[in-house]
Amino acid sequence: MIKKKEEKDIEIDLTGPDGNAFVLLGYAKQFARQLGYSKEDQTQLIELMTSGDYENLLEVFDDHFGSFVTLYR
């Protein structure tokens, strides 16, 4: 479940359904669009996220969106 905290912080519980890799990819696409990433940058982000294992996906997600999204295990 995604929780909004103080309007800017988003928390994602990785132990629940939101921790699914495909769900996280969807969030990444959504956040990238909202932040104004170009189509090319969005494609590169998804390719980078899917270029390794689940831990890689989380690391790339956190690198790009960690300033406003907190991932909980």
GROMACS elastic network, one bead per residue, 0.5 to 0.9 nm:
[ bonds ]
;  ai    aj funct       b0    kb
    1    11     6  0.81201   500
    1    12     6  0.62728   500
    1    13     6  0.61930   500
    1    14     6  0.88095   500
    1    16     6  0.69440   500
    1    17     6  0.72160   500
    1    18     6  0.59538   500
    1    19     6  0.88966   500
    2    10     6  0.66322   500
    2    11     6  0.55875   500
    2    12     6  0.50056   500
    2    13     6  0.70940   500
    2    18     6  0.73871   500
    3     9     6  0.82692   500
    3    10     6  0.56920   500
    3    11     6  0.51864   500
    3    12     6  0.69074   500
    3    13     6  0.88549   500
    4     7     6  0.61156   500
    4     8     6  0.70747   500
    4     9     6  0.58629   500
    4    11     6  0.65214   500
    5     8     6  0.64457   500
    5    10     6  0.60598   500
    5    11     6  0.75007   500
    6     9     6  0.61998   500
    6    10     6  0.87258   500
    7    10     6  0.81084   500
    8    68     6  0.61806   500
    8    69     6  0.84340   500
    9    67     6  0.82448   500
    9    69     6  0.57887   500
    9    70     6  0.72305   500
   10    68     6  0.60982   500
   10    70     6  0.60648   500
   10    71     6  0.85491   500
   11    68     6  0.85483   500
   11    69     6  0.56925   500
   11    71     6  0.59581   500
   11    72     6  0.71557   500
   12    15     6  0.89364   500
   12    16     6  0.86758   500
   12    18     6  0.65421   500
   12    19     6  0.72924   500
   12    69     6  0.72523   500
   12    70     6  0.61864   500
   12    72     6  0.60404   500
   12    73     6  0.87487   500
   13    16     6  0.58150   500
   13    17     6  0.80831   500
   13    18     6  0.63657   500
   13    19     6  0.62618   500
   13    70     6  0.85556   500
   13    71     6  0.61299   500
   13    73     6  0.61649   500
   14    17     6  0.73307   500
   14    18     6  0.59948   500
   14    20     6  0.73092   500
   14    71     6  0.65123   500
   14    72     6  0.56254   500
   14    73     6  0.50955   500
   15    18     6  0.76210   500
   15    19     6  0.57823   500
   15    20     6  0.85233   500
   15    72     6  0.76705   500
   15    73     6  0.57043   500
   16    19     6  0.55981   500
   16    20     6  0.77043   500
   17    20     6  0.56854   500
   17    23     6  0.77808   500
   18    21     6  0.81764   500
   18    22     6  0.88021   500
   18    23     6  0.57943   500
   18    24     6  0.67439   500
   19    22     6  0.84906   500
   19    23     6  0.68541   500
   19    24     6  0.65487   500
   19    71     6  0.87000   500
   19    72     6  0.89723   500
   19    73     6  0.85978   500
   20    23     6  0.52372   500
   20    24     6  0.62891   500
   20    25     6  0.87082   500
   21    24     6  0.50810   500
   21    25     6  0.61729   500
   21    26     6  0.86584   500
   21    54     6  0.70376   500
   21    57     6  0.75942   500
   21    58     6  0.86718   500
   22    25     6  0.50053   500
   22    26     6  0.62708   500
   22    27     6  0.87397   500
   23    26     6  0.50237   500
   23    27     6  0.63301   500
   23    28     6  0.86472   500
   24    28     6  0.61056   500
   24    29     6  0.86398   500
   24    57     6  0.84454   500
   24    58     6  0.84179   500
   24    61     6  0.80204   500
   25    29     6  0.62593   500
   25    30     6  0.86270   500
   25    46     6  0.69107   500
   25    49     6  0.78048   500
   25    50     6  0.87048   500
   25    57     6  0.84441   500
   25    61     6  0.84849   500
   26    29     6  0.51550   500
   26    30     6  0.62149   500
   26    31     6  0.86277   500
   27    31     6  0.59862   500
   27    32     6  0.83372   500
   28    31     6  0.51741   500
   28    32     6  0.58883   500
   28    33     6  0.85028   500
   28    42     6  0.84598   500
   28    45     6  0.82013   500
   28    46     6  0.77522   500
   28    61     6  0.68617   500
   28    64     6  0.86106   500
   28    65     6  0.79853   500
   29    32     6  0.51321   500
   29    33     6  0.61865   500
   29    34     6  0.86203   500
   29    42     6  0.65945   500
   29    43     6  0.87506   500
   29    45     6  0.84917   500
   29    46     6  0.76817   500
   30    33     6  0.52957   500
   30    34     6  0.62629   500
   30    35     6  0.86871   500
   31    35     6  0.60752   500
   31    36     6  0.86222   500
   31    37     6  0.87973   500
   31    65     6  0.77438   500
   32    35     6  0.50847   500
   32    36     6  0.62728   500
   32    37     6  0.52411   500
   32    38     6  0.82960   500
   32    41     6  0.84002   500
   32    42     6  0.63199   500
   32    45     6  0.86181   500
   32    64     6  0.86624   500
   32    65     6  0.86754   500
   33    36     6  0.51406   500
   33    37     6  0.56088   500
   33    38     6  0.76545   500
   33    39     6  0.83049   500
   33    42     6  0.76026   500
   34    37     6  0.76544   500
   37    40     6  0.79137   500
   37    41     6  0.56919   500
   37    42     6  0.60036   500
   38    41     6  0.50575   500
   38    42     6  0.61548   500
   38    43     6  0.86076   500
   39    42     6  0.50503   500
   39    43     6  0.61978   500
   39    44     6  0.86349   500
   40    43     6  0.51209   500
   40    44     6  0.61885   500
   40    45     6  0.85876   500
   41    44     6  0.50282   500
   41    45     6  0.60521   500
   41    46     6  0.86759   500
   42    45     6  0.50871   500
   42    46     6  0.63392   500
   42    47     6  0.86360   500
   43    46     6  0.52756   500
   43    47     6  0.61606   500
   43    48     6  0.85869   500
   44    47     6  0.50183   500
   44    48     6  0.60459   500
   44    49     6  0.85320   500
   45    48     6  0.51013   500
   45    49     6  0.61291   500
   45    50     6  0.86545   500
   45    60     6  0.80075   500
   45    61     6  0.86742   500
   45    64     6  0.87724   500
   46    50     6  0.61418   500
   46    51     6  0.84754   500
   46    57     6  0.89131   500
   47    50     6  0.52125   500
   47    51     6  0.59558   500
   48    51     6  0.51307   500
   48    52     6  0.77826   500
   48    56     6  0.84682   500
   48    57     6  0.77687   500
   48    60     6  0.72281   500
   49    52     6  0.69535   500
   49    53     6  0.84936   500
   49    54     6  0.85040   500
   49    56     6  0.64840   500
   49    58     6  0.77213   500
   49    59     6  0.82229   500
   49    60     6  0.58024   500
   49    61     6  0.71286   500
   50    53     6  0.72288   500
   50    54     6  0.82029   500
   50    56     6  0.78287   500
   50    57     6  0.62743   500
   51    56     6  0.77149   500
   51    57     6  0.79817   500
   52    55     6  0.77696   500
   52    56     6  0.54443   500
   52    57     6  0.69042   500
   53    56     6  0.52735   500
   53    57     6  0.64587   500
   53    58     6  0.89176   500
   54    58     6  0.63158   500
   54    59     6  0.86418   500
   55    58     6  0.50940   500
   55    59     6  0.61335   500
   55    60     6  0.86740   500
   56    59     6  0.50041   500
   56    60     6  0.61380   500
   56    61     6  0.84275   500
   57    60     6  0.53584   500
   57    61     6  0.60819   500
   57    62     6  0.85571   500
   58    61     6  0.50304   500
   58    62     6  0.60032   500
   58    63     6  0.84950   500
   58    71     6  0.83936   500
   59    62     6  0.51173   500
   59    63     6  0.60807   500
   59    64     6  0.87370   500
   60    64     6  0.63415   500
   60    65     6  0.85347   500
   61    64     6  0.53918   500
   61    65     6  0.58895   500
   61    66     6  0.71775   500
   62    65     6  0.51927   500
   62    67     6  0.79501   500
   62    69     6  0.75729   500
   62    70     6  0.80166   500
   62    71     6  0.78419   500
   63    66     6  0.58088   500
   63    67     6  0.82952   500
   64    67     6  0.77818   500
   65    68     6  0.59882   500
   65    69     6  0.57623   500
   65    70     6  0.85297   500
   66    70     6  0.62251   500
   66    71     6  0.81287   500
   67    70     6  0.80028   500
